[in-house]
Amino acid sequence: MISKACKYGIRAAVFVASQADKNQKLNVKEIAREVDAPEAFTAKILQVLNKHRIITSLKGPYGGFYIEDFQLEQPVINIVNAIDGMAVFHECGLGLKRCAELHPCPMHDKFKAARETLRQVFQETTIRQLASALQEGTSFINNLS
């Protein structure tokens, strides 16, 4: 449903947010390593997140990526919208271009309910909530051991 770029974007934002209380700026290499994503791909995703003011970046020798307190309160759906757009919550489960109430695919009703549930979860979950779980050690954002 959401793209790999969007999944990496959520993981990256959550990692940056989990470091917010340390008042440090993170570079692309450390973020990419932590979220288990390719460095160049991570850099592009971070640029998008910065452009949409989901995270902040500062250039220069003391620069890097960080998140401000007000940004922690953003719902995760802002990341989805910045990277994939809201169309992901309207697409057909079978990938048909013409799938609607009047012309439904066999999965239409079930997939519509799943899309709506996912949209609601993303809308009701903040970056801070996910970062807190990461800080507490009750959740993880990478496949590394």
C-alpha positions as CSV (number, residue, x, y, z in Angstrom):
1,M,0.0,0.0,0.0
2,I,2.7,2.6,1.0
3,S,5.9,2.6,-0.9
4,K,9.3,1.5,0.3
5,A,10.4,5.1,0.3
6,C,7.5,6.0,2.6
7,K,8.4,3.2,5.0
8,Y,12.0,4.4,5.1
9,G,10.8,7.9,5.6
10,I,8.7,6.9,8.6
11,R,11.6,5.0,10.1
12,A,14.0,7.9,9.4
13,A,11.7,10.5,11.0
14,V,11.1,8.2,14.0
15,F,14.8,7.7,14.5
16,V,15.6,11.4,14.2
17,A,12.8,12.1,16.7
18,S,14.1,9.5,19.1
19,Q,17.3,11.5,19.3
20,A,15.6,14.9,19.8
21,D,16.3,15.1,23.6
22,K,20.0,14.7,23.0
23,N,20.1,18.0,21.0
24,Q,22.4,16.5,18.4
25,K,22.2,16.7,14.6
26,L,22.4,13.5,12.7
27,N,24.1,12.9,9.3
28,V,22.7,10.9,6.5
29,K,25.1,8.0,7.0
30,E,24.1,7.4,10.6
31,I,20.4,7.7,9.8
32,A,20.7,5.3,6.9
33,R,22.6,2.8,9.0
34,E,20.1,3.0,11.8
35,V,17.0,2.5,9.6
36,D,18.7,-0.1,7.4
37,A,18.3,1.8,4.2
38,P,20.6,2.7,1.3
39,E,22.4,6.0,2.0
40,A,21.7,7.8,-1.3
41,F,18.0,6.8,-1.1
42,T,17.9,8.0,2.5
43,A,19.4,11.3,1.6
44,K,16.6,11.9,-1.0
45,I,13.9,10.9,1.5
46,L,15.3,13.2,4.1
47,Q,15.3,16.1,1.6
48,V,11.6,15.5,1.0
49,L,10.9,15.4,4.8
50,N,12.8,18.6,5.3
51,K,11.0,20.3,2.4
52,H,7.7,19.4,4.0
53,R,9.0,20.6,7.5
54,I,8.6,17.2,9.0
55,I,12.2,17.3,10.1
56,T,14.7,20.1,9.9
57,S,18.2,20.2,8.4
58,L,21.1,22.6,8.9
59,K,24.0,22.8,6.4
60,G,27.6,23.2,7.3
61,P,30.2,21.6,9.5
62,Y,27.9,21.5,12.6
63,G,24.9,20.7,10.5
64,G,22.7,17.6,10.1
65,F,19.1,16.5,10.5
66,Y,17.1,17.1,13.7
67,I,13.5,17.5,14.7
68,E,12.0,20.4,16.7
69,D,9.5,19.9,19.5
70,F,6.5,21.1,17.4
71,Q,7.4,18.7,14.6
72,L,7.1,15.8,17.1
73,E,3.4,16.3,17.3
74,Q,2.8,15.8,13.6
75,P,0.8,12.7,12.7
76,V,2.5,10.0,10.7
77,I,0.1,10.7,7.8
78,N,2.0,13.9,7.1
79,I,5.0,11.7,6.1
80,V,2.8,9.5,3.9
81,N,1.4,12.6,2.2
82,A,4.8,14.1,1.7
83,I,6.3,11.0,0.1
84,D,3.5,9.0,-1.5
85,G,0.6,11.5,-1.5
86,M,-2.9,10.7,-0.2
87,A,-3.8,8.7,-3.3
88,V,-2.5,5.6,-1.6
89,F,-5.7,5.7,0.5
90,H,-7.9,5.6,-2.6
91,E,-6.0,3.1,-4.9
92,C,-7.5,-0.3,-5.9
93,G,-6.3,-3.3,-4.0
94,L,-5.8,-5.2,-7.3
95,G,-4.1,-2.2,-9.1
96,L,-7.0,-1.5,-11.4
97,K,-7.2,2.1,-12.8
98,R,-11.0,2.0,-12.9
99,C,-12.2,0.7,-9.5
100,A,-15.0,2.5,-7.8
101,E,-18.3,1.9,-6.0
102,L,-20.1,1.7,-9.3
103,H,-17.4,-0.4,-11.0
104,P,-15.8,-2.4,-8.1
105,C,-13.0,-5.0,-8.3
106,P,-13.6,-8.3,-6.4
107,M,-11.5,-6.9,-3.4
108,H,-13.1,-3.4,-3.4
109,D,-15.2,-3.5,-0.2
110,K,-12.6,-5.4,1.9
111,F,-9.7,-3.3,0.7
112,K,-11.6,0.0,1.1
113,A,-12.1,-0.9,4.8
114,A,-8.4,-1.8,5.2
115,R,-7.3,1.4,3.6
116,E,-9.6,3.5,5.8
117,T,-8.3,1.7,9.0
118,L,-4.7,2.3,7.9
119,R,-5.4,6.0,7.1
120,Q,-7.0,6.4,10.6
121,V,-4.0,4.8,12.3
122,F,-1.6,7.1,10.5
123,Q,-3.8,10.1,11.3
124,E,-4.0,9.3,15.0
125,T,-0.4,8.3,15.6
126,T,2.2,11.1,16.1
127,I,5.9,11.0,15.4
128,R,6.5,11.5,19.2
129,Q,4.5,8.4,20.0
130,L,6.6,6.2,17.8
131,A,9.8,7.8,18.9
132,S,8.9,7.2,22.6
133,A,8.4,3.5,21.9
134,L,11.8,3.4,20.3
135,Q,13.4,5.2,23.2
136,E,11.8,2.8,25.7
137,G,13.1,-0.2,23.8
138,T,9.7,-1.6,23.2
139,S,9.9,-1.2,19.4
140,F,12.6,-1.3,16.7
141,I,13.1,0.3,13.3
142,N,15.7,-1.9,11.7
143,N,16.5,-5.5,11.0
144,L,20.0,-5.3,12.6
145,S,20.7,-7.3,15.7
